[in-house]
Amino acid sequence: MLPAAVEVATYRIITEALTNIARHADAHQVTITMAINGDLRLKVQDDGNASTANGDGWRPGTGLQSMNERVAEVGGTLEVGPTPTGGRVQASLPLGLA
């Protein structure tokens, strides 16, 4: 069983990432992966039009700020930005909050 704060943070990060993809990425495919190995590791990857291959960068907005706040609330880390093939949101959330 996950700590409630981690459950909420995970849900909110995924929904915000999907909202941003729908609004900005023009993506055709999204992959969500999660793994537990001492902490919860979450990745949302899309094949949208923002990529380092295009020289794109992400401008901080409400969605990215919200994800940062959720991660900070549980003492985790967040990495976001374009990759060579699209966009990525990656979070690590500690499970020792019970």
N, C-alpha and C positions, 0 to 999 in steps of 0.2 A: 504494500500500500504506500502510495506517495504522500508526502506531507501536503496538506491542503494548499499552502501558499505556492508550492511548486506546481501543483495541478492547475491552479488559476493562472499562474504565470505562463505555463506551457500553452494552455488554451488561448490566452490573449495574444501571445506572440504568434502563434499559428494563424489566428484569425486576422491579425493586423498584417502579417506577411501576405496572406492570400488577398486581402483587400487591396494592398499596394500593387500586387501583381495584376489584379483585375483592372485597376485604374491606370497603371502606368506602363506595364511591361509588354503588352501585346504578345503574351506567351501562348504557346500551343500545348505545353506540357509542364506540369509541376510535380516534383517528387518531395515527399515528406518522409524523413527517416528519424527514428529515435532509437537510442541505445542507453542502457543503464550499465555503468561500470564505475561504481563509486559515486557517480553523479549522473544526472540525466543529460544526455547530449542530444540536441535537436538540430536538424538541418532542414531548411526549406529551399529547394533549388528549382529555378525555372529556366526555360530556354527563350526568354524574352529578348527584346531588342536592346536592352542596356547591357553592354559587355565591354570588357577592357580592350577587346579587339577593335571596337569602334571608338575607343578613347573616351568612353562615357564615364561619368562619375555620378554619385547620388547626392542630391541636395538634402540636407536634414530638414525634416518636416514633422508634422504631428505624429505620423505613424512611427517613424524611427525614434522619436522622442519617447513615445509611449512604450515601445519595446525596451528601450534603455532603462526606463523607470521600472518596468516589471522585473527585469533582470537584476537591477540594483537592489530592489526590495528583498530579494532572496540571497544576495551575495554572489551572484553568478557573473558570467562574462558573456559578451555579445560581440559578434563580428558580422558586419553587413557590407554589401557592396557588389559591384559587378565582377564577373569572372570572365574568362575567355569565351564562355558559351552561354551567358545569361546572367541572372542575378542570384545571390545567395544570402540567406539569413542563417546564422549558426550561433547557437546558444549552449552554454554549459551551466546547469543549475544544480547546486549542491543538494544532496538528499538528507543531510544531517540536521534537519530542522524540526524533527518530530516533537 
